[in-house]
Amino acid sequence: MQRRRLGQLEVSALGLGCLSFTPMYGDREPDPASALATLRRAPALGIDLLDTSDAYGKGRNEEIVGRALKAGRARYVVASKFGNLRLADGSAAENGRPEYVAQACDASLRRLGIETIDLYYLHRVDPAVPIEDTVGAMARLVAQGKVRHLGLSEAGPDTIRRAHAVHPIAALQTEYSLWTRDVEAEILPTCRALGIGFVAYSPLGRGFLTGTITSAAALAPSDRRRRMPRFQDANLAHNAALVRALQTLAAAEGATPAQLALAWLLSRGDDIVPIAGTSRVERLEENAAAARLQPSAATLQALERVFTPNAAAGARNDPAMLARLGR
């Protein structure tokens, strides 16, 4: 598989998002054996970047990743995140306080069972703490050998510039896909001007771009996508028409919709690394094949006509979550 750079960190062109190893959108408990099989299959497919967080499964996600690392740490580039908290009442909060940075990193290292995290992200920017203070504490982790490279997730342009002035930021991680192209206006140009790589999460539109979600009724009652405007009522019907066009174009390329969606992202620049999440080997293999797909110029042009930056109906997340993004 092609290699790409996130700042000075070299990784596979496609990464593996590990969020689905623990309950993601509903209450269903994923099969840990399937997750481990997926982790172990990844290096053989050329995928070495693993993306987890202490927020996923309240730390259990990192523990599952850690089980795979025991069998061969050198085969993986490990990315984790901190600072995105779920409180006892179900609400969310951020913590970017310098003293917490060190505590969170030590806890993640224990769960992962490793001595160094290759790429350590601030998961959500804490509006109560100057970004210089948070990144300064993260930089101390680099000096201590606990972290190799630093990243930010869902940060705004000014925050990115201020953080990068304190310590080089290797990667920004933000949602980016055919139906979520907000980053193209300011975020991507800012990253490129500073030499920061871009990690695209939810590159398959939280599963919608695979063509397997045809109605909100198909989602479990507890599935949080039901609260996202794009999965509701008339918005979903409008967006389903976009996916039907994607399916037609993918069939003409001899690919699945997921593969074409990933190939489109890969075509946007060699500084972009999509992290498609799955806990199933067959889906990992399908996604990995996208790195070999070379869509025709006509297909890419057709995708641009269908998936214009404002083509999707509805906001990408619920209002409470949107208020926490892009700070």
C-alpha positions in Angstrom: 0.0 0.0 0.0 1.1 3.6 -0.7 2.7 5.4 2.2 1.9 9.0 3.2 3.2 11.5 5.6 1.5 13.2 8.5 4.1 15.9 9.2 7.2 13.8 9.8 5.3 10.6 10.6 5.0 8.0 7.8 1.9 5.9 7.8 -0.2 3.8 5.4 -2.4 5.7 3.0 -5.4 4.2 4.8 -5.7 3.8 8.5 -8.0 1.7 10.7 -10.4 3.5 12.9 -10.9 1.5 16.0 -14.0 3.2 17.4 -16.3 0.3 16.4 -14.4 -2.1 18.6 -16.6 -0.9 21.5 -20.2 0.2 21.3 -20.3 3.1 18.8 -23.8 4.2 17.8 -26.0 1.9 19.8 -25.9 -0.4 22.8 -24.8 -3.5 20.9 -21.5 -4.9 22.2 -19.1 -5.7 19.3 -17.3 -9.1 19.3 -13.8 -8.6 20.7 -12.6 -11.7 18.8 -13.6 -10.1 15.6 -11.9 -6.8 16.5 -8.7 -8.7 17.3 -8.8 -10.6 14.0 -9.3 -7.3 12.2 -6.3 -5.7 14.0 -4.1 -8.7 13.2 -5.2 -8.7 9.5 -4.4 -5.0 9.0 -0.6 -5.2 8.6 -0.9 -8.0 6.0 -3.0 -5.6 3.9 -0.5 -2.8 4.3 -2.5 -0.9 6.9 -0.4 0.1 10.0 -2.1 3.2 11.4 -4.5 2.4 14.2 -6.7 5.2 15.6 -8.2 4.9 19.1 -9.0 7.1 22.0 -9.4 6.9 25.8 -13.0 8.1 25.2 -14.0 5.0 23.2 -15.6 2.5 25.5 -14.2 4.4 28.5 -10.8 3.1 27.9 -11.7 -0.5 26.9 -11.0 0.3 23.2 -7.4 1.0 24.0 -7.2 -2.2 25.9 -8.4 -4.2 22.9 -5.8 -2.5 20.7 -3.2 -3.3 23.4 -4.0 -7.0 23.1 -3.0 -6.9 19.4 0.1 -4.8 20.1 1.5 -7.5 22.4 1.9 -9.8 19.4 3.9 -7.3 17.4 4.3 -3.6 18.4 6.6 -2.8 15.5 3.9 -3.6 12.9 1.7 -0.7 14.0 1.6 3.1 14.2 -0.5 3.8 17.2 -2.6 7.0 17.5 -4.7 7.8 20.5 -6.5 10.8 21.9 -7.4 12.5 25.2 -9.5 15.3 26.5 -13.0 14.3 25.3 -15.0 13.3 28.5 -18.3 11.7 29.1 -19.7 12.8 32.4 -21.9 10.7 34.8 -25.1 12.5 33.6 -24.4 11.6 30.0 -23.2 15.1 29.0 -19.8 15.8 27.3 -17.0 18.0 28.5 -13.4 18.8 27.6 -10.2 18.7 29.6 -7.1 20.3 28.3 -5.5 21.2 31.6 -1.7 20.6 31.6 -1.8 18.4 34.7 -4.5 16.3 33.1 -2.5 15.8 29.9 0.1 13.9 31.7 -2.4 11.8 33.7 -4.3 10.9 30.6 -1.2 9.9 28.6 0.0 7.6 31.4 -3.4 5.9 31.7 -3.5 5.3 27.9 0.0 3.9 27.9 -1.0 1.4 30.6 -4.1 0.3 28.7 -2.2 0.0 25.4 0.6 -1.8 27.1 3.3 0.2 25.3 6.0 2.7 26.2 5.4 5.3 23.5 2.3 6.5 21.6 3.3 7.4 18.0 0.6 10.1 17.5 -1.2 11.7 20.4 -4.2 14.0 19.8 -6.1 16.5 21.8 -9.5 15.0 21.1 -11.5 18.2 21.7 -10.3 21.7 22.3 -10.9 22.9 25.9 -12.3 26.5 25.6 -11.3 27.1 29.3 -7.6 26.4 28.7 -5.3 28.3 26.3 -4.3 25.9 23.5 -0.7 27.0 24.2 -0.9 25.5 27.7 -2.4 22.2 26.5 0.1 21.8 23.7 3.0 22.9 25.9 2.1 19.9 28.2 1.8 17.6 25.2 5.3 18.8 24.1 6.7 17.7 27.4 5.4 14.2 26.7 7.5 14.2 23.6 10.5 15.3 25.5 9.9 12.5 28.0 9.7 9.9 25.2 6.1 9.0 26.0 4.8 10.4 22.7 6.5 10.8 19.3 4.2 13.2 17.4 1.3 15.6 18.3 -2.1 16.0 16.8 -5.4 18.0 17.2 -8.9 16.9 16.4 -11.7 19.1 15.2 -9.7 22.3 15.9 -10.4 25.6 14.1 -7.8 27.5 11.9 -6.6 30.0 14.6 -6.2 27.2 17.1 -4.2 25.1 14.7 -1.8 28.0 14.0 -1.4 28.8 17.7 -0.8 25.2 18.6 1.7 24.7 15.8 3.7 27.7 17.0 4.2 26.0 20.3 5.2 22.6 18.9 5.0 21.1 15.4 1.6 19.5 14.9 1.8 16.4 12.7 -1.9 15.8 12.0 -5.3 17.3 12.3 -8.1 14.9 12.5 -11.6 16.1 11.4 -14.6 14.6 9.6 -14.2 14.6 5.9 -16.0 12.7 3.2 -18.0 13.1 0.0 -20.9 14.5 2.0 -18.9 16.5 4.6 -16.6 18.9 2.8 -16.5 21.8 5.2 -12.8 21.5 5.8 -12.0 22.4 2.2 -12.7 26.1 2.8 -10.3 27.0 5.6 -9.0 23.9 7.5 -7.2 22.1 4.7 -5.5 25.2 3.4 -4.4 26.1 6.9 -2.9 22.6 7.4 -1.2 22.6 4.0 0.3 26.0 4.6 1.9 24.7 7.9 2.9 21.2 6.6 0.3 19.4 8.8 -1.2 16.2 7.5 -4.9 15.6 7.5 -6.6 12.5 9.0 -10.2 12.1 7.7 -12.5 10.4 10.1 -16.0 9.1 9.2 -14.8 8.9 5.5 -17.8 6.7 4.8 -20.3 9.2 6.3 -21.0 7.1 9.4 -21.9 4.2 7.2 -24.3 6.1 5.0 -22.1 6.2 2.0 -21.9 2.4 1.9 -25.6 2.4 0.7 -26.6 0.0 3.5 -28.7 2.6 5.5 -32.0 3.3 3.7 -34.1 4.6 6.5 -33.9 5.8 10.1 -36.1 2.8 11.0 -33.1 0.6 10.0 -31.2 2.0 12.9 -31.5 0.8 16.5 -33.7 2.9 18.8 -30.6 3.8 20.8 -28.4 4.6 17.8 -27.2 8.2 18.1 -27.3 8.7 14.4 -31.1 9.1 14.8 -30.3 12.5 16.5 -28.1 13.6 13.6 -30.1 15.8 11.1 -28.7 14.0 8.0 -30.3 10.7 9.1 -33.7 12.2 9.7 -36.9 12.4 7.6 -36.7 14.4 4.4 -33.0 14.9 4.8 -32.3 11.2 4.7 -34.5 10.8 1.5 -32.5 13.6 -0.2 -29.2 12.1 0.9 -30.2 8.7 -0.2 -30.5 10.0 -3.8 -26.9 11.1 -3.6 -25.8 7.6 -2.5 -27.7 6.1 -5.4 -25.6 8.2 -7.7 -22.5 7.0 -5.9 -23.6 3.4 -6.3 -24.1 3.8 -10.1 -20.6 5.4 -10.5 -19.0 2.7 -8.3 -20.6 -0.1 -10.3 -19.1 1.4 -13.5 -15.7 1.4 -11.9 -16.1 -2.2 -10.7 -16.0 -1.1 -7.1 -18.3 -0.8 -4.1 -19.6 2.6 -3.0 -17.3 2.5 0.0 -14.3 1.9 -2.1 -15.1 4.7 -4.5 -15.8 7.1 -1.6 -12.4 6.2 -0.1 -10.6 6.5 -3.5 -12.1 9.9 -3.9 -10.7 11.1 -0.6 -7.3 9.6 -1.5 -7.4 11.6 -4.7 -7.8 14.9 -2.9 -4.1 15.0 -1.9 -1.2 12.9 -0.7 -1.4 14.6 2.7 -4.9 13.0 3.4 -5.2 9.7 5.3 -8.7 8.4 5.7 -9.4 6.2 8.7 -12.4 4.0 7.9 -13.7 2.2 11.0 -14.6 -1.4 11.1 -14.3 -4.5 13.4 -14.9 -7.0 10.6 -12.1 -8.5 8.5 -14.1 -8.6 5.3 -14.9 -4.8 5.5 -11.2 -4.1 6.3 -10.2 -6.0 3.1 -12.9 -4.1 1.1 -11.6 -0.8 2.3 -7.9 -1.7 1.7 -8.7 -2.5 -1.9 -9.8 1.2 -2.3 -6.1 2.2 -2.2 -5.6 0.3 -5.4 -8.6 1.9 -7.1 -7.8 4.6 -9.7 -11.1 6.1 -10.7 -11.3 7.6 -14.1 -11.2 11.4 -14.6 -14.8 11.2 -15.8 -15.9 9.4 -12.6 -14.2 11.9 -10.3 -15.8 14.8 -12.3 -19.2 13.1 -11.9 -18.7 12.8 -8.2 -17.8 16.5 -8.0 -21.1 17.3 -9.8 -23.2 15.2 -7.5 -21.4 15.8 -4.2 -20.9 19.5 -4.2 -19.7 21.0 -0.9 -23.3 21.7 0.2 -25.0 18.8 -1.5 -26.0 16.9 1.7 -29.2 17.9 3.5 -28.9 18.5 7.2 -26.1 19.3 9.6 -23.4 16.7 10.1 -24.1 16.4 13.8 -26.6 17.5 16.5 -26.4 21.1 17.8 -24.8 20.1 21.1 -22.0 18.3 19.4 -21.5 21.0 16.7 -21.0 23.6 19.5 -17.9 21.6 20.6 -16.3 21.4 17.1 -14.1 23.8 15.2 -12.9 25.8 18.2 
